[in-house]
Amino acid sequence: MIYDTLKNRRFVLKYDSTVDIPESLIDSLLRKTWEVTPSKNNFMAFTVHVIGQGPDNQKYKEAAYLACLGNEAHGDNIDINNIIAERYSTYLPAYSNMLSCSYLLIFTMRLETQPTEMIQWQVSRGHKFEALDESTLDYLTPTSAFEVGLFADAFGGMCLENSLDVSVIGCFPKDLSKLTELPFITKTYYDHDGG
C-alpha cells in the first residue's frame, strides 16, 4: 500500500493555484509527520516554516524564489539579472513552482532551548550536545539535514495519500544576509567555513 502511494510522486513544475487546501489538513499532516519522524535525542534540530495560501503570503514565496535564483546565480558566477535574461529567457527554473504552490515549507536549523529531563541530567554530568549550544550547532547540520529528509519524505507520503502533490527543492541560500525579505528566518543550514 505504501508503494502504491509513493509511486504517485512527481515533480510539479507549476501548481494549480486556484485549489484551496484547508489549513487544518496541512496542520494535521504536519502533526502526524512530527509524530512518526525519528530524531536523535528527540531534539528535532530544525524548524519548519510554513508559508500558507493567499495574497498576503505570496510576497514570501516570491522572496524565497528570488533567494533560490540568487543562490543559483552566485554558485554559477552569473549576475542575477543575467541569469534571468540568458538562462531563463524562455522558461522558468524548476523551483519556480514555489510561486504557484499552496503551501511552501522552509526548513532551517533550530537551537534546542527546552531539553528533556534526561538530556538535562546528562548535561549536568558533563555531556555536551551540539543542539544546545549556538557555537556548536553547525556541527549538527548533517544529522539535522538527514532528519529533515526523513520528515519531508514522510510528509510528502501523507500528502500523496490525500491527493496532494509535493516537490522538494534544495537550492536555498545559507547566508542570512540574502534572506532579509524573509524576516522570520533567523537561522539557516551553514558549514564550518561560514558559507
C-alpha positions as a printed Julia matrix, in Angstrom:
195×3 Matrix{Float64}:
  0.0    0.0     0.0
  2.84   2.44    0.8
  4.42   1.58   -2.56
  1.16   2.37   -4.39
  1.06   5.76   -2.67
  4.71   6.71   -3.16
  4.88   5.7    -6.81
  2.49   8.61   -7.49
  5.18  11.1    -6.51
  6.08  13.55   -9.27
  7.84  16.86   -9.54
  5.29  19.57  -10.31
  6.59  22.48  -12.38
  3.5   24.61  -11.8
  0.72  24.07   -9.32
 -2.94  24.93   -9.83
 -3.09  27.98   -7.56
 -6.9   28.0    -7.63
 -7.03  24.83   -5.49
 -7.96  25.62   -1.9
 -6.26  23.26    0.57
 -7.66  23.59    4.1
 -5.1   24.84    6.59
 -6.46  22.3     9.07
 -5.41  19.48    6.73
 -1.84  20.81    6.48
 -1.71  21.26   10.28
 -2.89  17.69   10.76
 -0.37  16.28    8.28
  2.47  18.23    9.89
  1.47  16.96   13.34
  1.28  13.35   12.13
  4.63  13.72   10.38
  6.2   15.06   13.57
  4.83  12.05   15.47
  6.38   9.47   13.11
  9.73  11.11   12.27
 12.65   9.89   14.39
 15.13  12.4    15.8
 18.47  11.95   17.53
 17.93  12.63   21.25
 14.44  13.88   20.32
 15.92  17.3    19.51
 14.2   17.79   16.13
 17.02  20.23   15.43
 15.14  22.0    12.68
 12.24  24.4    12.3
  9.54  24.08    9.66
  8.38  27.49    8.45
  5.0   27.18    6.75
  4.04  29.88    4.27
  0.36  29.48    3.55
 -2.11  30.4     0.87
 -3.35  33.85    0.0
 -2.04  37.13   -1.34
 -0.51  38.17    1.99
  1.92  35.26    1.82
  2.72  35.49   -1.89
  5.44  38.07   -1.2
  7.27  35.48    0.93
  7.01  32.84   -1.78
  8.39  35.36   -4.27
 11.22  36.25   -1.87
 12.08  32.56   -1.39
 12.07  32.05   -5.16
 14.36  35.05   -5.73
 16.66  33.83   -2.94
 16.99  30.47   -4.71
 17.53  32.19   -8.05
 20.22  34.37   -6.47
 21.84  31.3    -4.91
 21.99  29.61   -8.3
 23.44  32.74   -9.9
 26.05  33.04   -7.14
 27.03  29.37   -7.44
 27.42  29.68  -11.21
 29.2   33.08  -11.06
 26.43  34.77  -13.03
 24.84  38.12  -12.24
 21.24  37.52  -11.11
 19.91  39.81  -13.85
 21.91  37.91  -16.46
 20.66  34.55  -15.23
 17.1   35.68  -15.87
 17.92  37.23  -19.24
 20.2   34.46  -20.52
 19.35  31.17  -18.86
 15.65  31.64  -18.19
 14.52  33.87  -21.04
 12.16  31.2   -22.45
 11.29  29.16  -19.35
 11.49  29.45  -15.57
 13.71  27.33  -13.34
 12.24  24.13  -11.9
 12.0   25.75   -8.46
  9.68  28.46   -9.81
  6.92  26.12   -8.61
  7.34  27.95   -5.29
  5.42  30.81   -6.86
  2.3   28.72   -7.51
  2.3   26.28   -4.57
 -0.45  26.5    -1.98
  1.92  25.92    0.94
  5.67  26.44    0.99
  7.67  24.74    3.74
 11.15  26.06    4.52
 13.41  24.06    6.83
 16.07  25.81    8.94
 18.31  24.91   11.89
 16.89  25.18   15.39
 18.67  25.63   18.69
 17.14  23.42   21.41
 16.15  25.62   24.35
 13.93  23.19   26.29
 15.8   19.88   26.6
 14.14  16.89   28.24
 14.9   15.97   31.85
 17.09  13.11   30.62
 19.16  15.48   28.47
 19.41  17.97   31.35
 20.65  15.18   33.61
 23.28  14.2    31.05
 24.37  17.83   30.71
 24.72  18.06   34.5
 27.16  15.13   34.27
 29.28  17.0    31.71
 27.89  15.62   28.43
 27.89  18.1    25.53
 25.12  18.33   22.92
 25.61  20.37   19.74
 21.9   21.15   19.58
 22.06  23.04   22.89
 24.93  25.38   22.04
 24.82  28.1    19.39
 28.58  27.84   18.87
 28.41  24.11   18.02
 25.03  23.95   16.3
 26.61  23.88   12.84
 28.25  20.53   13.67
 24.74  19.08   13.81
 24.0   20.09   10.21
 24.48  16.58    8.71
 22.24  14.96   11.32
 19.63  17.69   11.08
 19.65  17.57    7.28
 19.16  13.78    7.44
 16.2   14.25    9.78
 14.72  16.93    7.52
 14.9   14.39    4.69
 13.03  11.84    6.79
 10.45  14.46    7.76
  9.99  15.73    4.2
  9.61  12.19    2.86
  7.02  11.23    5.49
  5.14  14.5     4.97
  5.22  14.0     1.19
  3.83  10.49    1.56
  0.99  11.73    3.74
  0.25  14.49    1.24
  0.12  11.92   -1.56
 -2.32   9.84    0.5
 -4.53  12.93    0.49
 -4.14  13.52   -3.27
 -1.8   16.48   -2.74
  1.32  16.81   -4.89
  4.63  17.85   -3.36
  8.01  18.94   -4.68
 11.36  19.19   -2.88
 13.93  21.88   -3.62
 17.42  22.14   -2.14
 18.56  25.46   -3.63
 18.03  27.68   -0.6
 20.91  30.03    0.37
 22.69  29.65    3.71
 23.65  33.31    4.04
 21.09  35.17    6.2
 22.01  38.47    4.53
 20.41  37.06    1.34
 17.13  36.41    3.19
 16.16  39.85    4.5
 12.77  39.61    2.78
 12.04  36.52    4.93
 12.41  38.09    8.41
 11.12  35.01   10.24
 14.21  33.05    9.16
 16.86  33.66   11.81
 19.0   30.55   11.22
 19.95  28.53    8.17
 21.99  25.46    7.49
 25.61  26.51    7.34
 29.02  24.92    7.25
 32.21  25.3     9.25
 33.6   27.78    6.74
 30.68  30.13    7.43
 29.33  29.58    3.9
